[in-house]
Amino acid sequence: MKLSLSDLLKKLRKYNQRNYLQFIFCMTFSVLLITSYAVMLYSTIVQQTLPVGGDSRKQVMMIFAIAIAGCLIFIMYAANLFLKYKSRETGVFLALGAKKKYLSQKLTIELLQLMIGCIAAGVILGIGLAFLIWQIFRLILVNLGEMSLGLTVEGIAIGLVFGLVSMIPVLFQLYNFVRRTDMMEILYHQHKSEPLRPATAKYGVSGIILLIAGILLGFVVPSIVSNTMGVLLPGIWSATYLLSLIGIYRIMTYTIMKSKRGRNPQKYYNDLIASNMMKFQGRQTVRNMCIIALLLSASLFACFYPPQLASSTNAIANSPADYELHYNHAEDEVDQQDLYRLAKKHDVKIKNYQEIIFSELLASGVERDWTDDGKLIEDYRKDHRLADFIDAATFNRETNNTLEIPQGHYYRVKGQEEAESFFEKDDDMDQVTNPVTKEAFPLKFKGIVRCQQLVSQGSRRYVLNDQDYQKVKTNLTQENQTKQILFNVADVEASYPFAQDVYQEFIEKASPKMAVYNTYDAYQSAKAKANNQDYGYDRKIELTPSNTGLMDDWKYYPAMKVLVENTFFQSVAVFFLVFIFVAIICLAAVGVISYTRSITIGLSNQQLFEDLRRLGANNHYIRKCVVSQLNKLFILPTVLASILIYGFTLLMFSTNDGQFTSNEMNALMMDSVLLILVILYQVIIYGVSFRKIKGILKI
């Protein structure tokens, strides 16, 4: 039977099905990951939740950029392997007289068909994966009620565009492959080595220095400059992080290409063959190790975010008061009678009931902001904002304290681990004004007093000398007072139904005046209206029990321990979803890239291992060579990514407020557990890869 050249190509495609499937899987998987990431990131619910310009959005976008770069390089790597597999048959056809132009056209059409099919399958499967994870998240992690993901055109378009853009470097590789004029070069392209230049110890040390310098320059220096010089470095300064990428590349290159015998020459000679195998494929190996390290870093960074978010409720959990409610004294809100009525209904025993009245006075302060050219401006205002004040006698009585305050001085009330922020200093206030009489009283900062139960979500609080307080609160009415209710219950966990009813009634009785955000200030709002000006914080918040944003945004949110514990995940569910999803996507990419590169070690060196066996090498020695290469491929990127992200997290905690709080320590402990799980994941991929290589090499 006569066979045409097209028939031979079809038979070869069927014969080399494994090579085709590898390329198809790699490209489809990459498009799938980016599409699912984009669909999730640009879904309606995520876009509505992640604040525009916020740190969380920037972090997710940064990881997205790393994932795009990693998947694009992975596709190029898979295409390079595919072309290496095609090199031998292409060279044979050329030797038999086939025209290069004909083979080029056939190979181009074949690759285009493969890539278009991969893109279509990747986009469809990516959409399905995003919705599958969303449904699993709804069922397992938390009940999200009627919340839906919300598919957007942007998410699908990004996955599609990524797939189409990834075709460009692949076609460029194909162009370079077919334009070779030397038939023997094409024939032996599969066995072509890609070594890098030998690396000295100085090269490796410079990598470590660049890695550390990039983090210090990109993260620490901007903080120091803004705090000491009042200057905000331009956005282009973030490019200093690129030094860390160069450092990672140098560290990987040194690990693969170092050739010094050192103090143990015998070990050097024992590992000579295995190390040279990696050196001959140095460029591919280093590139893959860098991608694995970056994706692992991105995954660990995403993994570490949920524990930091979860530990943010520790302040409420550690408060001496189980229940805290506050509102303007003039409001017809939940009072003692209502609370005891609901307690009786739910058989809850209330203990240590307290009612504290604060006076709302005008406090001076400093408004700090950055100009467009990155300079700090500080605007002192005598009527900066309303704040809550209490006298020392009442404070000591209600908190069992012994605070003594000289006349003309004040203490700032803060949480147990609350630190001073850059934009608001503890001693900013130097004057207080009665909003009714307009009489001003100069004051001096004496210090801070820690009292978690008196920290209000929507207002600053201060303690004054008794005599000063009596003078400054003259003629104040209930409109100028804040009422705070504190109490405990006999069994906190069993009081959840009671807490739900209290919350429901508190919201139902709240007037429209209470439907305001944390940043709202009644005095500044009235002042702006009187001057016919807009007040930026005069927005209304939706007061419904189903609004999970009230915990973070409502000025009068009642802090009830059992309610916070049971509804916290609902309020931050989308944040958890996004970062957990990102971590899963990056870990999946790491697993596939590591496994693919591991299998390549076995396939590309299969003939070499056969030759070693003929020269007398036993299975133990061959296994040792394989393990030596796998160790470098898996262990170094994992160790480097772990140290990098764990160190960066420690640096971030220390520079945020200059201290390690109990919240941060709890987060670090949870981060350590997650780090161990990620390492176990790498161990599993290592084991699966090693088992597959043993099957290929029959050892």
Number of C-alpha atoms within 10 A of each C-alpha: 3 5 8 9 13 11 11 12 18 12 12 13 15 12 11 13 11 11 19 17 13 16 24 23 17 23 29 25 24 31 33 29 29 28 31 29 29 23 30 30 26 21 21 15 16 19 15 11 14 18 12 11 8 9 11 16 18 14 16 20 14 13 22 19 14 18 25 20 14 23 27 23 18 23 26 22 21 23 24 19 18 19 24 22 18 22 22 20 15 23 21 15 18 17 13 9 9 14 11 18 11 11 18 17 12 14 18 16 12 12 22 15 12 17 21 15 14 23 28 17 17 26 29 18 19 27 22 16 19 23 19 12 16 18 13 11 19 17 11 8 13 14 13 15 9 5 10 14 18 14 17 15 10 14 21 24 15 20 29 21 14 20 27 14 12 22 22 12 15 22 16 11 15 18 13 10 19 19 12 12 10 9 18 15 16 25 21 13 18 18 17 13 15 13 18 17 12 14 18 15 14 10 17 21 15 15 24 18 15 23 23 18 19 21 21 17 18 19 19 15 14 17 19 14 13 17 13 8 11 16 19 19 16 11 8 7 13 15 12 17 19 16 20 24 17 18 23 26 22 23 27 26 27 23 19 27 21 17 17 13 12 9 8 9 10 11 11 15 12 13 14 14 14 18 22 16 20 23 25 18 19 22 17 18 23 25 18 24 26 24 25 27 27 25 27 28 26 27 28 24 25 22 23 24 20 21 19 18 17 18 18 15 15 15 18 22 17 13 19 15 23 23 23 22 22 24 22 20 18 13 16 12 19 20 14 12 9 14 17 15 12 17 20 13 12 16 13 20 14 17 13 9 13 14 15 15 18 24 26 26 24 23 26 23 23 20 14 14 13 14 11 9 10 15 15 18 14 14 11 14 15 16 18 19 21 24 20 22 29 21 20 23 17 16 20 14 10 14 12 9 14 11 13 15 18 13 14 18 17 26 24 20 24 22 18 17 16 15 15 14 10 12 11 13 12 17 18 16 22 17 19 25 21 21 21 14 12 12 13 16 15 12 18 16 16 16 13 16 16 15 18 19 23 25 21 23 18 20 18 17 20 23 26 26 20 17 13 17 18 12 12 22 23 13 11 16 13 15 12 20 20 21 19 21 20 22 17 19 18 12 12 18 13 14 19 20 17 21 23 15 16 20 20 15 17 23 20 14 13 17 13 11 10 19 19 23 21 17 16 22 20 15 16 17 16 14 13 14 12 9 8 9 11 11 15 10 15 17 12 14 17 15 20 13 15 12 12 16 17 22 18 13 16 22 23 24 23 25 23 24 25 22 21 19 16 11 14 18 19 19 18 18 20 22 19 22 19 22 23 19 23 27 25 17 21 28 22 17 25 26 19 18 24 23 21 18 21 23 19 14 19 21 15 17 16 15 12 13 20 13 12 15 14 10 9 9 13 12 15 10 17 20 15 14 19 22 15 15 20 20 12 18 25 22 17 19 25 21 13 18 24 22 13 19 19 20 13 16 19 14 16 14 17 14 15 14 15 12 13 14 16 14 18 21 15 17 22 20 12 18 22 15 12 16 18 12 12 20 17 12 14 20 14 13 19 22 14 13 21 20 13 16 22 16 11 13 18 8 13
